[in-house]
């Protein structure tokens, strides 16, 4: 049993690390608006092409001590973090007692929002190809579950409400207060998991984002009109929403 666990961990580190490395490539190129089909990866500082020894997931970062092998300038710690988080995602997918055991829907959704989390954090962007992929995923899953029409209707209502919300607050504050990418992400959540998770995720994101902004304002690191990336708070809100519903639904059923 213990040997099986170690084999699973090793497999997750190997495969998940490779997918994490690919995710880092996507994050960098989407944030810098580079072509995803361009040639070999390069160092963002000295522009030198990365060698094979620089591209081994997790191992290269640790061996190079978080620096470029050519110019010795520091590499973002995000590279190591993504390459560690992706194997964890794969472990939850393969672990027998996990909430997402062999659930390819959760795996694909989780992998894409991991990339979205860091692209929005670094560049204030939720790239349309990725949010659109989540929308398509939601449509496919809803169709296979036989609930496509109801999910589409609810998602349409949510999109209209969010666009109205965005219009009103843009007029009040005289600036863009809520990105269209955030709206597409919330619609994708509704298509994939239903309106309850979508509304709960949005509510959590507003609370968490508001608290974060308040702290920054009190520390005088941001002004009231400065923008913050809202996507990461929506993604954290998804995780909080699943946990909340896991606790709340059984409680409501038995009261």
N, C-alpha and C positions, 0 to 999 in steps of 0.2 A: 504493500500500500504506500509506504514511504517512498520507495523507489519510483512508483508511478507518479507521485507528486513532484519529485525532482525532475523526472523526464518531462512532465507537463510544463514546469517552470522553465526548464532549458529551452523547450520548443517555443514557448511564449516570448522569451527573451530574444531568441534567434529570429523568429518570424516577425514578432511585434517590433523589434528594433529596426528591421528593414523597412517596415511600413512607417515607423516613426521617422526614419531618415528621409523617406519619400515625402512625408508630411512636412518636414522642415524645408525641403526643397520647394514645395508648393507655397508655404507661408512666405518664404523669402522672395520668390518670383512674383507672387500675387501682390505683395506689399510694395515691391519696387517696380511693378508693372512691366516685368520682363516676360518674354514669350516662354510658355511652358514647354515648347518644343525645341528650345535652344540647346546648344551643345553642353559639354561638361560643366559641372558646377565650379564656381570660382570664389576666391576669398573676397568679401565685400570691401576689404581695406586695400590690398595690394593688387587685386585682380588676377592673381596667379591661379592657374588651373589646379584643382585639388587632385592629389594623387590617390591611388587605391588605399594606401595606408591612412589617408586622411578621412576616408569614407566608411570605416568600419563602425557601425552603430555602437554608441556608448564607449566602446574600447578606445577609439581614436580620441575622443574628447578627454578621457582620463589620462591616456598616455601622453598627449600633447599638453596636458595641464591647462586645458581651456584656452589655448592660444593657437594661432595659425602656424603651421609648420614652416612657412616661408618667411613671413614678416614678423612673427612672434607677437602680433597684436591680439588682444583678448577677443575670444569668440563669445557671443551672447550665451548666457546660461540657459536660455530658452531651448537651445539645441539639445542639451542633455536632458532637460525636463520633458520635452516631447518624446524623446527616445526612451524615457523611463515610463511615461504615462501610457504609451501605446501598448507595450507588453502587458501592463496591468489590465487594459481593456480586453486584450486577447485572453488573459487568464480568467477574467469573469465570464468570457464566452465559453471557455472549455471546462471550467470548474463545475462538477456535478451539482453542487448545492447552491450555485449562484442564481440570482434572479433573472439572468439573461443567458442561461445555459443553451448553447446551440441555437440562439435566437439571432439569425442573420440580420433581421430588421434592426434590432438594438445595436448590433456591431457596426453596421454601415452608418446608422444615424450617429452613434457615438464617435466614430472616426471622423466624420465630416464636421461635427460641432467642435471637436478638439482643434481642428485646423482653423475653424471660424473664430474660436476663442482667441487665438494668438494673432490672427490677422487683424482683428478689430482692436486688440490691445496695442498692437504696434503701429497700425496705420489708420485707425478709425474707419476701417472698411470691412464690410461683409460682402465679399465678392459674389456677384450675381451668378456665376456658374455653380458655385457651391450651394447657395441658398436655393437656386432653381433645382439642383439635384435633390435637395431635401423635399421640395414640393413634389417632384416627380415620384420620389420614393413613397411619399404619403398617398399619392393618387393610386399607385400600384398596390400598396398594402390595403388601402380602403376598398379597392375594387375586388381584391382576393377575399376580403372579409365580407363582401356583399353590402357595404355601408357607404359606397362612394357618393351617392346622391346626397344623403344627409350630411356627410362630412363637407362636401362642396358647398352646400347651402349655408352651413354654419360658418365655414371659413370665409365665404363671401361677406356675410354679415360682420364678422370680426374685422375683415379688411376695411370695410366701409366705416366702421366705428373708429378704427385706428387712424384712418386718413382724415376723418372729421376732427379727431383729437389733435392730430398734427397741424391741421389748418388753423384751428382756434388758437393753439399755443404759439404758433409761428406769428400770428397777427398780434398776440398780446406782447410777446417778447421781441418782436421785430427781427427775428433771426430764425434759422433752422434749428428746431428743438428736438426733432425726432426723425431719424433717418429712414428712408424708404427700405433700406436693407433690413432694419429692425422689424419693419412691418412684414416683409416677405418671410423673415425667420419665424415670426409669431404665427403667420398663416401656415407655414410648413409644420409647425408644432401641432396646430389644430388638425391638420390633415393626417398627421402621423398618429396622434394620441388622443384627439378629441378636444372639445372646447374647455373642459374642466382643467386639464393640464395647461392649456394655452393661457387661460385667464389667471390661473394660479401662478404661472411662471411670470407673467407680466406684473402681477401684484407684488411678488417677491422682488422682481427686478427694480421696480419703482422704490420700494422700501430700502433695499440694499444700496441702490445707486444714489438715493437721496441722502442716506447716512454717510456714504463715502464722500459725496460732494460737500456735505456739511463739515465733515472733519477737515477736508482740504481747505475750505474757506476759513475755518477757525484757526488753522495753522498758517493761514495767509499764503498758501501755495497755489491757490486758484482763486479767481474772482467769481462772482455769482453768475456771470455770463459766459464763463469758459465752458467748453464742451468736454464731456467725458465719454469714453467708449461704453455704449449701453449694451452691446451684444454680449459681453462676458457676464453681465448681471442677469440677462435673460437665460443664458446657459446654466448658470448657477441656480437660477430659479427653477429650471426644469428638474434638476436633481432634488431640490427642496420640495417641489410639488409632488414628485413620486413618493417621497418619504412621508409627506403630510397625508396624502390620500391613503397610503398603506396603513396609517394609524387611525385616520378619521373615519374611513368607510366602515370598518368593522364596529367601531364605537357607535356610529349612527344607526347601524342595523340592529344593534342589541339594546338600544335605549328607547 
